[in-house]
Amino acid sequence: ELRSASRRRTLSEPRSMAMYLARKLTGSSLEQIGRYFGGRDHTTVSYGCRQTEGRLGTEPAVRQAVQELTEILIAI
């Protein structure tokens, strides 16, 4: 579902977080990440990453989720 074209907030926020993690944890370009997530433009990926970065500073639950996911992904 994260790769779908849906714009529902219940999917778009987790998708932005996933794009943020993909950007931070891989050497993939914005274009590559965009292609993976349903053929999105690189500017959409950049916007999603900026949105997540902003939420990291204001929403403790988002900060904790990103930290936990990062630990899990690094351990794999």
N, CA, C and O atoms as a printed pandas DataFrame, in Angstrom:
     atom_number atom_name residue_name chain_id  residue_number  x_coord  y_coord  z_coord
0              1         N          GLU        A               1    0.815   -1.200    0.000
1              2        CA          GLU        A               1    0.000    0.000    0.000
2              3         C          GLU        A               1    0.853    1.256    0.000
3              4         O          GLU        A               1    0.436    2.287   -0.528
4              5         N          LEU        A               2    2.061    1.185    0.593
5              6        CA          LEU        A               2    2.931    2.362    0.599
6              7         C          LEU        A               2    3.347    2.769   -0.803
7              8         O          LEU        A               2    3.699    3.925   -1.042
8              9         N          ARG        A               3    3.309    1.834   -1.716
9             10        CA          ARG        A               3    3.707    2.127   -3.096
10            11         C          ARG        A               3    2.515    2.521   -3.970
11            12         O          ARG        A               3    2.682    2.819   -5.153
12            13         N          SER        A               4    1.334    2.523   -3.397
13            14        CA          SER        A               4    0.134    2.843   -4.176
14            15         C          SER        A               4    0.048    4.350   -4.454
15            16         O          SER        A               4    0.852    5.137   -3.954
16            17         N          ALA        A               5   -0.928    4.721   -5.250
17            18        CA          ALA        A               5   -1.136    6.124   -5.597
18            19         C          ALA        A               5   -2.014    6.851   -4.582
19            20         O          ALA        A               5   -2.311    8.034   -4.750
20            21         N          SER        A               6   -2.422    6.158   -3.549
21            22        CA          SER        A               6   -3.322    6.739   -2.567
22            23         C          SER        A               6   -2.726    7.980   -1.909
23            24         O          SER        A               6   -1.533    8.025   -1.609
24            25         N          ARG        A               7   -3.569    8.983   -1.689
25            26        CA          ARG        A               7   -3.152   10.212   -1.003
26            27         C          ARG        A               7   -3.744   10.310    0.400
27            28         O          ARG        A               7   -3.637   11.343    1.062
28            29         N          ARG        A               8   -4.364    9.230    0.841
29            30        CA          ARG        A               8   -4.934    9.242    2.196
30            31         C          ARG        A               8   -3.822    9.450    3.205
31            32         O          ARG        A               8   -2.738    8.882    3.077
32            33         N          ARG        A               9   -4.100   10.269    4.210
33            34        CA          ARG        A               9   -3.100   10.581    5.227
34            35         C          ARG        A               9   -2.583    9.327    5.929
35            36         O          ARG        A               9   -1.417    9.250    6.318
36            37         N          THR        A              10   -3.477    8.344    6.084
37            38        CA          THR        A              10   -3.061    7.107    6.760
38            39         C          THR        A              10   -1.980    6.367    5.971
39            40         O          THR        A              10   -1.279    5.520    6.525
40            41         N          LEU        A              11   -1.843    6.677    4.704
41            42        CA          LEU        A              11   -0.783    6.083    3.883
42            43         C          LEU        A              11    0.312    7.082    3.530
43            44         O          LEU        A              11    1.484    6.713    3.451
44            45         N          SER        A              12   -0.053    8.331    3.319
45            46        CA          SER        A              12    0.942    9.305    2.861
46            47         C          SER        A              12    1.979    9.626    3.936
47            48         O          SER        A              12    3.152    9.812    3.611
48            49         N          GLU        A              13    1.578    9.694    5.202
49            50        CA          GLU        A              13    2.553    9.975    6.255
50            51         C          GLU        A              13    3.532    8.815    6.452
51            52         O          GLU        A              13    4.738    9.050    6.525
52            53         N          PRO        A              14    3.052    7.570    6.541
53            54        CA          PRO        A              14    4.016    6.459    6.621
54            55         C          PRO        A              14    4.891    6.352    5.362
55            56         O          PRO        A              14    6.063    5.987    5.451
56            57         N          ARG        A              15    4.325    6.667    4.203
57            58        CA          ARG        A              15    5.103    6.627    2.960
58            59         C          ARG        A              15    6.226    7.663    3.024
59            60         O          ARG        A              15    7.360    7.380    2.638
60            61         N          SER        A              16    5.909    8.858    3.511
61            62        CA          SER        A              16    6.940    9.893    3.650
62            63         C          SER        A              16    8.037    9.444    4.600
63            64         O          SER        A              16    9.219    9.686    4.356
64            65         N          MET        A              17    7.639    8.787    5.687
65            66        CA          MET        A              17    8.622    8.278    6.640
66            67         C          MET        A              17    9.485    7.203    5.988
67            68         O          MET        A              17   10.698    7.171    6.198
68            69         N          ALA        A              18    8.881    6.336    5.212
69            70        CA          ALA        A              18    9.633    5.287    4.525
70            71         C          ALA        A              18   10.605    5.892    3.509
71            72         O          ALA        A              18   11.736    5.424    3.382
72            73         N          MET        A              19   10.179    6.917    2.795
73            74        CA          MET        A              19   11.065    7.589    1.841
74            75         C          MET        A              19   12.216    8.267    2.581
75            76         O          MET        A              19   13.358    8.236    2.122
76            77         N          TYR        A              20   11.915    8.876    3.722
77            78        CA          TYR        A              20   12.946    9.506    4.550
78            79         C          TYR        A              20   13.984    8.466    4.975
79            80         O          TYR        A              20   15.187    8.702    4.857
80            81         N          LEU        A              21   13.522    7.326    5.465
81            82        CA          LEU        A              21   14.437    6.264    5.902
82            83         C          LEU        A              21   15.249    5.717    4.722
83            84         O          LEU        A              21   16.440    5.440    4.856
84            85         N          ALA        A              22   14.600    5.567    3.580
85            86        CA          ALA        A              22   15.313    5.082    2.396
86            87         C          ALA        A              22   16.419    6.058    2.010
87            88         O          ALA        A              22   17.513    5.646    1.625
88            89         N          ARG        A              23   16.136    7.320    2.114
89            90        CA          ARG        A              23   17.125    8.347    1.778
90            91         C          ARG        A              23   18.290    8.336    2.768
91            92         O          ARG        A              23   19.450    8.435    2.367
92            93         N          LYS        A              24   17.980    8.215    4.054
93            94        CA          LYS        A              24   19.008    8.277    5.084
94            95         C          LYS        A              24   19.835    6.999    5.189
95            96         O          LYS        A              24   21.014    7.055    5.538
96            97         N          LEU        A              25   19.239    5.858    4.895
97            98        CA          LEU        A              25   19.913    4.585    5.143
98            99         C          LEU        A              25   20.467    3.898    3.899
99           100         O          LEU        A              25   21.157    2.884    4.005
100          101         N          THR        A              26   20.173    4.437    2.735
101          102        CA          THR        A              26   20.688    3.830    1.501
102          103         C          THR        A              26   21.419    4.885    0.676
103          104         O          THR        A              26   21.346    6.080    0.965
104          105         N          GLY        A              27   22.092    4.443   -0.309
105          106        CA          GLY        A              27   22.761    5.366   -1.220
106          107         C          GLY        A              27   21.893    5.716   -2.413
107          108         O          GLY        A              27   22.383    6.240   -3.414
108          109         N          SER        A              28   20.607    5.426   -2.309
109          110        CA          SER        A              28   19.699    5.634   -3.432
110          111         C          SER        A              28   19.426    7.122   -3.665
111          112         O          SER        A              28   19.357    7.917   -2.727
112          113         N          SER        A              29   19.276    7.463   -4.919
113          114        CA          SER        A              29   18.954    8.846   -5.278
114          115         C          SER        A              29   17.456    9.104   -5.062
115          116         O          SER        A              29   16.668    8.173   -4.898
116          117         N          LEU        A              30   17.096   10.361   -5.067
117          118        CA          LEU        A              30   15.679   10.719   -4.945
118          119         C          LEU        A              30   14.870   10.095   -6.075
119          120         O          LEU        A              30   13.739    9.657   -5.866
120          121         N          GLU        A              31   15.446   10.055   -7.266
121          122        CA          GLU        A              31   14.764    9.474   -8.422
122          123         C          GLU        A              31   14.523    7.983   -8.218
123          124         O          GLU        A              31   13.435    7.484   -8.506
124          125         N          GLN        A              32   15.532    7.271   -7.724
125          126        CA          GLN        A              32   15.387    5.835   -7.485
126          127         C          GLN        A              32   14.331    5.554   -6.426
127          128         O          GLN        A              32   13.517    4.643   -6.578
128          129         N          ILE        A              33   14.346    6.328   -5.365
129          130        CA          ILE        A              33   13.357    6.150   -4.306
130          131         C          ILE        A              33   11.966    6.441   -4.844
131          132         O          ILE        A              33   11.018    5.714   -4.545
132          133         N          GLY        A              34   11.838    7.487   -5.628
133          134        CA          GLY        A              34   10.549    7.844   -6.225
134          135         C          GLY        A              34   10.007    6.749   -7.126
135          136         O          GLY        A              34    8.816    6.439   -7.091
136          137         N          ARG        A              35   10.884    6.162   -7.936
137          138        CA          ARG        A              35   10.456    5.062   -8.807
138          139         C          ARG        A              35    9.942    3.897   -7.976
139          140         O          ARG        A              35    8.917    3.299   -8.306
140          141         N          TYR        A              36   10.652    3.571   -6.895
141          142        CA          TYR        A              36   10.249    2.455   -6.047
142          143         C          TYR        A              36    8.882    2.706   -5.410
143          144         O          TYR        A              36    8.061    1.794   -5.313
144          145         N          PHE        A              37    8.647    3.917   -4.986
145          146        CA          PHE        A              37    7.390    4.249   -4.313
146          147         C          PHE        A              37    6.332    4.721   -5.311
147          148         O          PHE        A              37    5.742    5.788   -5.144
148          149         N          GLY        A              38    6.108    3.941   -6.315
149          150        CA          GLY        A              38    4.992    4.168   -7.221
150          151         C          GLY        A              38    5.239    5.158   -8.332
151          152         O          GLY        A              38    4.292    5.743   -8.857
152          153         N          GLY        A              39    6.486    5.359   -8.702
153          154        CA          GLY        A              39    6.780    6.245   -9.828
154          155         C          GLY        A              39    6.646    7.720   -9.487
155          156         O          GLY        A              39    6.299    8.530  -10.346
156          157         N          ARG        A              40    6.916    8.067   -8.248
157          158        CA          ARG        A              40    6.818    9.459   -7.832
158          159         C          ARG        A              40    8.021   10.259   -8.331
159          160         O          ARG        A              40    9.108    9.720   -8.539
160          161         N          ASP        A              41    7.797   11.538   -8.513
161          162        CA          ASP        A              41    8.829   12.463   -8.945
162          163         C          ASP        A              41    9.832   12.686   -7.813
163          164         O          ASP        A              41    9.488   12.539   -6.640
164          165         N          HIS        A              42   11.063   13.039   -8.158
165          166        CA          HIS        A              42   12.078   13.265   -7.127
166          167         C          HIS        A              42   11.703   14.419   -6.194
167          168         O          HIS        A              42   12.098   14.431   -5.028
168          169         N          THR        A              43   10.947   15.380   -6.705
169          170        CA          THR        A              43   10.537   16.498   -5.842
170          171         C          THR        A              43    9.525   16.038   -4.795
171          172         O          THR        A              43    9.481   16.588   -3.695
172          173         N          THR        A              44    8.726   15.051   -5.121
173          174        CA          THR        A              44    7.778   14.488   -4.162
174          175         C          THR        A              44    8.532   13.782   -3.041
175          176         O          THR        A              44    8.165   13.893   -1.872
176          177         N          VAL        A              45    9.579   13.061   -3.399
177          178        CA          VAL        A              45   10.399   12.379   -2.396
178          179         C          VAL        A              45   11.075   13.412   -1.501
179          180         O          VAL        A              45   11.094   13.264   -0.279
180          181         N          SER        A              46   11.619   14.439   -2.101
181          182        CA          SER        A              46   12.281   15.491   -1.340
182          183         C          SER        A              46   11.303   16.158   -0.374
183          184         O          SER        A              46   11.638   16.412    0.783
184          185         N          TYR        A              47   10.107   16.437   -0.851
185          186        CA          TYR        A              47    9.083   17.049   -0.004
186          187         C          TYR        A              47    8.711   16.119    1.155
187          188         O          TYR        A              47    8.586   16.572    2.293
188          189         N          GLY        A              48    8.538   14.845    0.881
189          190        CA          GLY        A              48    8.205   13.883    1.925
190          191         C          GLY        A              48    9.292   13.791    2.980
191          192         O          GLY        A              48    9.003   13.687    4.172
192          193         N          CYS        A              49   10.547   13.831    2.539
193          194        CA          CYS        A              49   11.665   13.791    3.488
194          195         C          CYS        A              49   11.678   15.038    4.361
195          196         O          CYS        A              49   11.901   14.954    5.568
196          197         N          ARG        A              50   11.440   16.191    3.753
197          198        CA          ARG        A              50   11.394   17.444    4.529
198          199         C          ARG        A              50   10.243   17.434    5.528
199          200         O          ARG        A              50   10.392   17.898    6.659
200          201         N          GLN        A              51    9.104   16.909    5.112
201          202        CA          GLN        A              51    7.943   16.823    6.012
202          203         C          GLN        A              51    8.273   15.952    7.221
203          204         O          GLN        A              51    7.973   16.318    8.357
204          205         N          THR        A              52    8.884   14.810    6.973
205          206        CA          THR        A              52    9.245   13.907    8.068
206          207         C          THR        A              52   10.279   14.559    8.974
207          208         O          THR        A              52   10.175   14.457   10.196
208          209         N          GLU        A              53   11.268   15.222    8.402
209          210        CA          GLU        A              53   12.270   15.916    9.221
210          211         C          GLU        A              53   11.612   16.953   10.127
211          212         O          GLU        A              53   11.982   17.093   11.293
212          213         N          GLY        A              54   10.640   17.675    9.588
213          214        CA          GLY        A              54    9.924   18.657   10.385
214          215         C          GLY        A              54    9.146   18.018   11.522
215          216         O          GLY        A              54    9.114   18.538   12.637
216          217         N          ARG        A              55    8.528   16.901   11.234
217          218        CA          ARG        A              55    7.754   16.189   12.254
218          219         C          ARG        A              55    8.656   15.592   13.326
219          220         O          ARG        A              55    8.231   15.431   14.470
220          221         N          LEU        A              56    9.896   15.261   12.971
221          222        CA          LEU        A              56   10.835   14.720   13.958
222          223         C          LEU        A              56   11.078   15.719   15.083
223          224         O          LEU        A              56   11.255   15.335   16.239
224          225         N          GLY        A              57   11.086   16.991   14.737
225          226        CA          GLY        A              57   11.341   18.022   15.731
226          227         C          GLY        A              57   10.149   18.387   16.579
227          228         O          GLY        A              57   10.307   18.987   17.642
228          229         N          THR        A              58    8.961   18.038   16.133
229          230        CA          THR        A              58    7.757   18.487   16.844
230          231         C          THR        A              58    6.899   17.356   17.401
231          232         O          THR        A              58    6.055   17.588   18.267
232          233         N          GLU        A              59    7.106   16.145   16.917
233          234        CA          GLU        A              59    6.257   15.034   17.331
234          235         C          GLU        A              59    7.108   13.895   17.898
235          236         O          GLU        A              59    7.749   13.161   17.146
236          237         N          PRO        A              60    7.110   13.750   19.226
237          238        CA          PRO        A              60    7.918   12.695   19.851
238          239         C          PRO        A              60    7.590   11.288   19.343
239          240         O          PRO        A              60    8.485   10.449   19.242
240          241         N          ALA        A              61    6.333   11.021   19.025
241          242        CA          ALA        A              61    5.957    9.691   18.537
242          243         C          ALA        A              61    6.619    9.401   17.193
243          244         O          ALA        A              61    7.028    8.270   16.934
244          245         N          VAL        A              62    6.724   10.399   16.353
245          246        CA          VAL        A              62    7.381   10.226   15.055
246          247         C          VAL        A              62    8.870    9.996   15.268
247          248         O          VAL        A              62    9.465    9.117   14.646
248          249         N          ARG        A              63    9.470   10.791   16.151
249          250        CA          ARG        A              63   10.890   10.637   16.460
250          251         C          ARG        A              63   11.189    9.225   16.968
251          252         O          ARG        A              63   12.171    8.607   16.558
252          253         N          GLN        A              64   10.345    8.726   17.852
253          254        CA          GLN        A              64   10.540    7.384   18.406
254          255         C          GLN        A              64   10.368    6.321   17.323
255          256         O          GLN        A              64   11.147    5.371   17.256
256          257         N          ALA        A              65    9.350    6.480   16.477
257          258        CA          ALA        A              65    9.117    5.500   15.405
258          259         C          ALA        A              65   10.295    5.449   14.449
259          260         O          ALA        A              65   10.726    4.366   14.052
260          261         N          VAL        A              66   10.819    6.607   14.075
261          262        CA          VAL        A              66   11.961    6.646   13.156
262          263         C          VAL        A              66   13.181    6.011   13.815
263          264         O          VAL        A              66   13.918    5.265   13.171
264          265         N          GLN        A              67   13.392    6.302   15.085
265          266        CA          GLN        A              67   14.529    5.719   15.791
266          267         C          GLN        A              67   14.415    4.196   15.856
267          268         O          GLN        A              67   15.387    3.486   15.597
268          269         N          GLU        A              68   13.238    3.700   16.200
269          270        CA          GLU        A              68   13.043    2.251   16.294
270          271         C          GLU        A              68   13.201    1.578   14.935
271          272         O          GLU        A              68   13.854    0.540   14.821
272          273         N          LEU        A              69   12.605    2.167   13.917
273          274        CA          LEU        A              69   12.725    1.591   12.573
274          275         C          LEU        A              69   14.165    1.605   12.090
275          276         O          LEU        A              69   14.624    0.654   11.458
276          277         N          THR        A              70   14.872    2.676   12.387
277          278        CA          THR        A              70   16.282    2.768   11.987
278          279         C          THR        A              70   17.084    1.656   12.645
279          280         O          THR        A              70   17.892    1.003   11.984
280          281         N          GLU        A              71   16.873    1.433   13.933
281          282        CA          GLU        A              71   17.587    0.361   14.646
282          283         C          GLU        A              71   17.285   -1.001   14.044
283          284         O          GLU        A              71   18.182   -1.826   13.873
284          285         N          ILE        A              72   16.018   -1.233   13.723
285          286        CA          ILE        A              72   15.631   -2.508   13.129
286          287         C          ILE        A              72   16.274   -2.698   11.767
287          288         O          ILE        A              72   16.803   -3.769   11.469
288          289         N          LEU        A              73   16.231   -1.667   10.945
289          290        CA          LEU        A              73   16.764   -1.770    9.582
290          291         C          LEU        A              73   18.281   -1.912    9.573
291          292         O          LEU        A              73   18.833   -2.619    8.730
292          293         N          ILE        A              74   18.953   -1.251   10.498
293          294        CA          ILE        A              74   20.408   -1.377   10.565
294          295         C          ILE        A              74   20.805   -2.783   11.004
295          296         O          ILE        A              74   21.830   -3.307   10.567
296          297         N          ALA        A              75   19.993   -3.392   11.869
297          298        CA          ALA        A              75   20.293   -4.731   12.387
298          299         C          ALA        A              75   20.109   -5.828   11.342
299          300         O          ALA        A              75   20.654   -6.923   11.481
300          301         N          ILE        A              76   19.348   -5.535   10.306
301          302        CA          ILE        A              76   19.047   -6.561    9.287
302          303         C          ILE        A              76   20.246   -6.880    8.436
303          304         O          ILE        A              76   20.161   -7.717    7.538
